[in-house]
Amino acid sequence: MDFDILTYRKGRFRHVNENRFVLRKAKLEGRPIEYLLHDQPVRFLKGKLRLRQVTRLTETRHQTAVLTSRWDLRDIVVAYRMFERWRQETFFRYMRHEFLIDALVDHQTEPDDPNRSIPNPARKIVDKELRKVRARYAKLQEKYGSTALDYLEGRTPTMRDFTVAEKQIHREIQEVTDEIARLIDRQKTLPVRITLSEAPDAEKTMKLSTERKHLTNVLKMVAYQIEGSLVELLRPHYARTEDEGRTLIQSALLSSASIEPTEKEVCVTLAPLSSPHRSRAIASVCNELNLMGIAFPGTDLRLRFAVSEARI
């Protein structure tokens, strides 16, 4: 199906001799990374599935195995992508807050795909009822245990009182047990997922139009990548890039600027930033961009960036 996997290896597996681990070092996304790693091929499904296992040895001597179908990546890149997977959540959180990737583009609707697979609404109702009945069953068990404990510890006045209470609880437990069995039988007759066309009121199902949303999302992700590239240009010139890099780039992009076209160039001069050292850092980024020889789109005019000096 033309996609690859990257996942932890669960369960028990044969540990690697610690002498076989190799210290790997690299600078990835501007960050120095090092791991103790061992790389080996492994097979599953009686030898039919061949994967790559990259095992990491931690400081506590714990071994964590990562499985992937990517053979072209360096072992340290495989480990980095797995152990830094939290960046995915950070990316989407950042895109929601800074680029409004969840915001509606318009309110136009279109018919939904009738063959799209969805959770079965009827089964979801049964699942909900089953959870409630099982919760009631657990409480009755607790009640039965408390009643028996009260009798054993002498807190029940007579044997007759305990017998009456025990029979009542036992009857309720039997009723709940029968209800659980009925719901489980009902649950087994219902598929977990169905097509949208099989759902109630399928003909009324609509969804927000997707074409504009996809286009704007692509533009936002391209903008994020551009922002990230500018952060990497900033990194050698700004000590707090890891904490403030994107904020500083945003401030520069949102600042006012003068644009002066000449015969060969378009000169873009940014206003000074909030402090001299930030202005110097952005000026260094401008110099890096000037060395690239970027042309203004649709013309042969070369873009030249600068930061004006602050006025006293």
Helices and strands as residue ranges (DSSP letters): E 6-8, G 18-20, E 22-28, E 31-44, E 49-57, E 63-68, H 75-83, H 86-98, E 109-111, E 117-119, H 121-152, H 159-188, E 193-195, G 196-198, G 202-204, E 206-208, H 211-234, G 235-237, H 241-254, E 257-261, E 265-270, H 276-291, E 302-307
